[in-house]
Amino acid sequence: MGLIHSTKTQRGAPVSLGFYLYRMTNNNIILNHDFSGGLQFWRPNCCHGYVISKAPGCAEGVVSESGTSYAVASNRTQPWQGLEQDITSRISPHSSYTFFASVRVRGCHESRVQATLRLEQVGSSPTFAYIGSTIASNKRWVNLEGKFSLTSVPTRVIVYLEGPDPGVDLLVDQVYVCHSSGPTRGEFEEEVKAVTDDEAENIILNPRFEDGLNTWSGKGCKIVLHRSMGDGKVLPMTGKVFASATDRKQNWNGIQQDITGRVQSKLAYEVTAIVRIFGNSPSADVRATLWVQNTNQQEQYIGIANVQATDKDWTQLRGKFLLNEAASRVIVYLEGPSEGTDILVNSLVVKRAMKPSPSLPPVIEIQGEACFRCNLISGGQPGCF
């Protein structure tokens, strides 16, 4: 029986659930992960277990991080005692899983809390596999995270939480074990940081809708500001709000911003948008496009980038463009899905593209006469002809 695991041990930081945990909820194999059903599917491992609900009577003023319920493992006489759940029937060999839990301790200032797998095979002694650990506090909820993968599935696979010294209560708010199709929380935060850093040079005004819909408009449709959609299932990836382009009747309907005077000709720009869809289609092509009016009042549409967006997750759309000539007016907008599908946008960044590292010029031989004109860069590739 082989096990591959990769994880980091670190001092816990305050847990921020929001979008990351919603994304994990979609494929969570833990049953009753938030203890809303009491201890159903859970078992205290040689100790006492009970659930504190959202109702009045929270133990010593401790309130659930998620706002619902949390479980307590008490009367612990050994460090390995805690809460466990059998996940045998819901786990597959050669699949990578991400573990995430919100934990806390009571009865000491801080203590290590660990997530472990107990692997039971008929005719053999149990083996144990470390998933991850953190330093839990009695002052706040912290996150415990790790990854694991089984090369084969034994008779029973039990996931459990353990670690604090005897006499210390172990508090557990939410537990997730999910197929590792997305990043860990640490990797997710790096993605968010990269988007935030981009905004320092952003020419888009109000890029994350912190000032409502100011500077934005609908292109042939309505735009609406949201804190959530779909009965709370759709949450912003970053910040507190996002916008939607709704009541769309045509593919070109979307959300737009006039960037006239903030974009210069003969300079390359990078575009990054966090997008999603909502409505009739589970997936659809979302495009970033420029509408350009030159000094002779001629109009031109320039495709920047496209991405296959879904109604399950936020997706990053990235591309580049370059205006070959000065323009009297420039508008950037998002479009693409068919009628009845809303375009959701959490943020939009348009900034000067980084110059590539200098390299030796290639040797080019030209026979006869040649004429090249570079008009734009689309999707990161030169559009020269």
N, C-alpha and C positions, 0 to 999 in steps of 0.2 A: 504494500500500500504506500504510494508515494504522495508527498505533499509539497507544493511549491507555495511559498508565501513571501510577500514583500510588504513591509510596513515600517513606520517610523514611530519611535517612542518620544513623546515630547510633553512638556508641561502644558496642560490644557488651557485653551483660551475660551472666552465666553462664546457660547454657541449662538449662532444666528441661523435660524432654520430657513424660512422663506423659500425661495425658488429652488435651491439645491436639494432640499429634502423633498419638495414636491416632485422633482425630477426622479428621485430615487423611488418614491412611493409607487410609481407606475409598474415596477417589476419587483417589488419587495416580496420575498418568499417567507418572511416572518409573519405568522398569524397573530392578530390582535397586537400589532406592533406598538400601539400607543396606550394599551391597557384600558381602553374604553369598555372592554368586555370583562373587566376584572382580571383575574388570573387565568382565564380560559386559555388553554394551549400552553401555559407556563407551569413550571413546577419548581418550588423552593427546594434546593439541593441540601438536605439535612439541616435545614434551618426554618425559621418562621417567615412567611411571606404574606403581604396584604397590599391593597391598593388604596391610595388617597385620591379622591375624585376632586373635581373642580368645586364641588359644593363646600359650604363653610365647614370648618373643622380641620383645616390643613395642619399637619404636624409641625409645631413650633414655627409657624409662619412660612414654611417652605411652600412655594407655589410652583406648579408645573411650568417648565419652560414653554411647552407647546400650548398651554392654556387649557388642557383637558385633564388627564390623569397621570399619575406616576406610581410605580411599584416600589415597595420597600422590602429588602431582605434583612431581617433582624434576628436577634438571639443566635448570632453566629459564634461558633466556638472554634472554627478553623478558617484559615485564610481562603481555602478553596471553596467555601460555601457561598452560595448566591442563587441566582435565578437561571433556569435553563429551559430550552425548547428543543424538541426533536424535529430536525429538518430533513430526515432521511429521504422521504418520498418526493421532496421538492428540490433536490440537488442533483446535478449531473456531473459525470466525470469529464475531465479535460475542459472544464469551464471555469473562468476566473470570476470570483465574487468579491464585491466590496462590502465591508462591514462598517456600520456607523451607529453609534449610540450616544445618547445624552445622559451623563452620569453625575453623581454627587455623593458625598459621604456625610454621615452624622455621627458624632461621638468622638471626633478628633478634628484637628485643624485641616489636615490634608493626608491623603493616603493614595497609594498606587491602586488602580483598578485595571484589570486585565480581561480581555476577551479570549476565550479558548475553545477549541474543538475537542470533544471527547469521541474517539473513534472506536467503536465496539465491533469485534468480529467473533462469531461463534467459535468456541474452542480456543480462544486466545485472550490474553489479558488486554484490557483497554490501553490504547495509546492516546497521547495528548499532543495537540498542535497549537502553538502560540499564534494568535491572529494580530493582536496589537495591545497597547496599554497607554495609559495617561496618568498624570497626577491629578486626582480629583480633589475638590475643595469642599469645605462646609459652608462656603460663602456664596457660591454660584454654581450653575450647571456648566460642565465642560464637555467637550466632544472627545470621543474615543473612536479611532478609525484604523482600519487595516485592510489587507487583501489576502485572499487565500484561493487555492485551487487544488482539487483532489484528482489524482491520476486514476483512481478507482474508488467506487463507493462501497464501504463496508456494510455490515448488517445494520448498524445504527450510527447516525451522525447527530451528535448533540452539540449545540452551541450554548455557551454559558458565560456569565460574568462572575468574576471572583477577585480576590486580591487583598482587600483591607484586613487589618489585624482583627483577631477575635474581639468581640464586644463592639465593633464599629458597624453601624448600619450602612448598607449599600442601597442607594436610591437610583432608580432607572426611569427615565422619562420616555424615550422612544428608542426602538431598535430596528435597524434595517440590515438586511442581507440581500444584495441585489447583484444581478449579472453586471459585470464591469464593462458596460458598453460606453459609459461616460467617465469623466475624470474623477479623481478623489477630490475631497473638499479642498485640500491644499492646492491641487492643480487647478481646480475651478476658481479659487481666489486669485491665482496667477493670471488666468484668463481675464477676470474682471479688472485686475490691476492694469493689464496691458491696454484694455479699452479706456480706462480712466486716464492713463498716462497720455494716450493719443489726444485727449480732449484739450490738453494744454496748448496745442498749436491748431486747434480746430477753428475753421472759418464758419462753421455752422453756429447760428445763434440758438440758445436754449436747446442744446442737443439732446438732453435727457428729460425734457418736458418738466423741469423743476419750476418753470414759470408758466405752467399750464400749456396752452396751445399758442401762446404768443409767438409770433414770427412764422407760424406754420399755417397752411391752408390746404383745403381739399382740391384735388384736380378732378373735377366732374363728379364729386361725391362729398359726403359728409366726413368730418373727422371728429373723434370723441376721445376724451381723456379718461383713463381707467386706473383704478388701484388693483382690480382683479376682474376676471371674467369667468364664465362657466361655473357659477356657484363656488367661486374661490379656487378652482383648479388651475386657472391661468394667472400666474403672478409675475411681476417684473423680474428680469434676470439681475438687474442692478437698480438701485434707487427704490423709490416708492410708487412710481407711476409709469405708464406707457400709453401710447396713442394707437388708435385704430382708424383705418380708412374704411368706412362702412357705407351701406347702400350703394354699392358699386354696380354699375350696369354694363360697363365696358372694360376690356382688359387694361386700357391705358388709365383708367381711374385709379387714383392713389393719393398719397400725401406728399406735399411739396414745400420747398423753401426757395425764395429768390436770393441768389448769392451774388447778384450783380455788384461790381465794385470791390468784391472780396476775393475774386479769382483773376489771375493774370494770364495772358497768353504766353505761349512758348515755355511754360513751366509745368512739370508733371505733378499731378495731385493723386493722393491715395484716398480711396473711399472705403469706409468700414461701417456696416450697419448690423445691428442685432434685430433680426426679424423672425416672424412667425405668422401662421395663418389661423383663421377661425371661421367655421361655417360649413359649407357644403362638401368641401374636399378634404381628405386626410393629408394630401400633399399637393403642392403646386409650385410652379416656377415664379419666383419673385425677382424682378429686375430693377436695377438702379440705372436711371437714364438722365441725360442732360438735354434740356431744350435750350437752344442757342439762337439768338437773333443777332445777326451781324450788323455792321454799320450801314449796310445798304437795305436793311429791313428784311433780308432773306432769312428764312427759318431753317434750322437743321436739328435733327434728333441724333444724339450720340449715345450708343449703348455703352455702359460702363462695366457692368458685371451682372451675373445672375446666379441664383442658388436654388436648389430644390428645398423649399421650406415645408414644414409639417405642422400639424395641429397638436403635436405631442411635446415639442421642445423648441427652444429658441435656437436659431442658427445664425452663424456669422456670414455675412455677404461682403466680399472684398474685391476690389478692382482698382484700376487706374485710368486717368484720362489726361489729355493735353489738348489745349486749344491752340491751333496753329495761327489764328488771327484774332485781333481784338474784337470784342463783342459789345453790343450796346445793352444786351440783357442776357442773363444766364439763370436758369432755374434747374435745380436738381430735384428729382422725384422718384418715388418707388411705385412700381406698377406690376402687371403680369397675370395674376390669377383671374379666372373666369367670374362671371356674374354670381353673386351670392356668397362669395368668399371674401372675408375681411382681411386686410393686410395689417398686421400688428408690428409696431416698431418701438423698441425700447431705447435705442440711441442711434445717432447718425454722426459720423466723423468724416470731415473732408479736410485734409491737411497736405502740406507740401510733401512730395515724395522724397525719401532719402536718396541722396546721390550714391550710385554704386561705387565700390572701391575702384581706384584707377588701375587699369591694366594696359598691357602693351597693345597698340592698335594692330588689327589684322592686316595682312598684306592682301590688297584687292587689285586685281588686274581688270581693267575695263577696255574692251575693244569697241571702237566706233563711238557713237554718241549715246549717252544714257541720261535719263532725267528721273530723279526721285523726288517725291514730295511727301513729307511726313505730316499726316493730318491729326491723328490721335493715337492714344494708347488705350486699348480696351482689354479688360480682364488680365492686365499684366503683360500683354504681347504687343509689339509694335504694329501699328497699322500703316505701314509705309507702302507706297506703290509708285 
